[in-house]
Amino acid sequence: MQMVMFVIFIKKIKKNLSGVKNPLIFFAHDLILKPLYKELKNYDETDELLKLHGVEEELEENAEKLSRLEHFMSLGVLEPLIFSEEKYKLNAERKN
């Protein structure tokens, strides 16, 4: 008899816990999963790829300018002060 009462008691506990768990699941679903799903659904990676491509082009341009500066400096066409200033500007652009 005690075993039957124990099994009934366990079933009642499981039923009560499942009743408590369901509102928590719905709460988390509404609070976290739905907004995340909406954001991911609207996410467009083409914009990100275009931005990345633009940054890569700017870095390549910067490298070419630096190469030209060094070439002109090696030819003796540029003053050392101008070279230093321009190189500093290019390095600042690269870091941004």
BELCORVEN-V804281 format. One record per residue. RES is the residue in one letter. PHI is phi in whole degrees, -180 to 180 (none if undefined). PSI is psi in radians with two decimals (* if undefined). BURIAL is + if it has 16 or more other C-alpha atoms within 10 Angstrom, else -. Layout:
# BELCORVEN-V804281
res=RES phi=PHI psi=PSI burial=BURIAL
res=RES phi=PHI psi=PSI burial=BURIAL
This chain:
# BELCORVEN-V804281
res=M phi=none psi=-0.70 burial=-
res=Q phi=-65 psi=-0.60 burial=-
res=M phi=-66 psi=-0.71 burial=-
res=V phi=-64 psi=-0.75 burial=-
res=M phi=-64 psi=-0.67 burial=-
res=F phi=-65 psi=-0.77 burial=-
res=V phi=-63 psi=-0.75 burial=-
res=I phi=-62 psi=-0.72 burial=-
res=F phi=-62 psi=-0.76 burial=-
res=I phi=-63 psi=-0.74 burial=-
res=K phi=-63 psi=-0.69 burial=-
res=K phi=-65 psi=-0.70 burial=-
res=I phi=-64 psi=-0.80 burial=-
res=K phi=-61 psi=-0.72 burial=-
res=K phi=-65 psi=-0.75 burial=-
res=N phi=-67 psi=-0.71 burial=-
res=L phi=-67 psi=-0.67 burial=-
res=S phi=-67 psi=-0.56 burial=-
res=G phi=-68 psi=-0.57 burial=-
res=V phi=-78 psi=-0.65 burial=-
res=K phi=-68 psi=-0.67 burial=-
res=N phi=-59 psi=-0.82 burial=-
res=P phi=-62 psi=-0.58 burial=-
res=L phi=-66 psi=-0.70 burial=-
res=I phi=-65 psi=-0.79 burial=-
res=F phi=-64 psi=-0.68 burial=-
res=F phi=-62 psi=-0.82 burial=-
res=A phi=-66 psi=-0.65 burial=-
res=H phi=-63 psi=-0.83 burial=-
res=D phi=-70 psi=-0.65 burial=-
res=L phi=-81 psi=-0.64 burial=-
res=I phi=-112 psi=-0.94 burial=-
res=L phi=-72 psi=-0.73 burial=-
res=K phi=-64 psi=-0.85 burial=-
res=P phi=-62 psi=-0.67 burial=-
res=L phi=-64 psi=-0.73 burial=-
res=Y phi=-62 psi=-0.75 burial=-
res=K phi=-62 psi=-0.75 burial=-
res=E phi=-65 psi=-0.76 burial=-
res=L phi=-68 psi=-0.58 burial=-
res=K phi=-68 psi=-0.64 burial=-
res=N phi=-88 psi=-0.09 burial=-
res=Y phi=-69 psi=2.27 burial=-
res=D phi=-123 psi=1.97 burial=-
res=E phi=-78 psi=-0.20 burial=-
res=T phi=-66 psi=-0.65 burial=-
res=D phi=-62 psi=-0.75 burial=-
res=E phi=-65 psi=-0.69 burial=-
res=L phi=-67 psi=-0.65 burial=-
res=L phi=-66 psi=-0.71 burial=-
res=K phi=-62 psi=-0.78 burial=-
res=L phi=-63 psi=-0.71 burial=-
res=H phi=-63 psi=-0.72 burial=-
res=G phi=-62 psi=-0.71 burial=-
res=V phi=-66 psi=-0.71 burial=-
res=E phi=-62 psi=-0.72 burial=-
res=E phi=-64 psi=-0.72 burial=-
res=E phi=-63 psi=-0.69 burial=-
res=L phi=-66 psi=-0.69 burial=+
res=E phi=-65 psi=-0.74 burial=-
res=E phi=-60 psi=-0.78 burial=-
res=N phi=-61 psi=-0.75 burial=+
res=A phi=-64 psi=-0.68 burial=-
res=E phi=-65 psi=-0.74 burial=-
res=K phi=-62 psi=-0.75 burial=-
res=L phi=-64 psi=-0.69 burial=+
res=S phi=-63 psi=-0.75 burial=-
res=R phi=-64 psi=-0.72 burial=-
res=L phi=-59 psi=-0.83 burial=+
res=E phi=-64 psi=-0.64 burial=-
res=H phi=-64 psi=-0.82 burial=-
res=F phi=-65 psi=-0.61 burial=-
res=M phi=-67 psi=-0.71 burial=-
res=S phi=-68 psi=-0.49 burial=-
res=L phi=-78 psi=-0.26 burial=-
res=G phi=86 psi=0.24 burial=-
res=V phi=-79 psi=-0.59 burial=-
res=L phi=-96 psi=2.53 burial=-
res=E phi=-74 psi=2.55 burial=-
res=P phi=-59 psi=-0.61 burial=-
res=L phi=-67 psi=-0.76 burial=-
res=I phi=-65 psi=-0.74 burial=-
res=F phi=-58 psi=-0.82 burial=+
res=S phi=-63 psi=-0.75 burial=-
res=E phi=-63 psi=-0.82 burial=-
res=E phi=-66 psi=-0.70 burial=-
res=K phi=-65 psi=-0.69 burial=+
res=Y phi=-62 psi=-0.76 burial=-
res=K phi=-63 psi=-0.75 burial=-
res=L phi=-65 psi=-0.71 burial=+
res=N phi=-65 psi=-0.65 burial=-
res=A phi=-65 psi=-0.72 burial=-
res=E phi=-63 psi=-0.72 burial=-
res=R phi=-64 psi=-0.64 burial=-
res=K phi=-72 psi=-0.48 burial=-
res=N phi=-83 psi=* burial=-
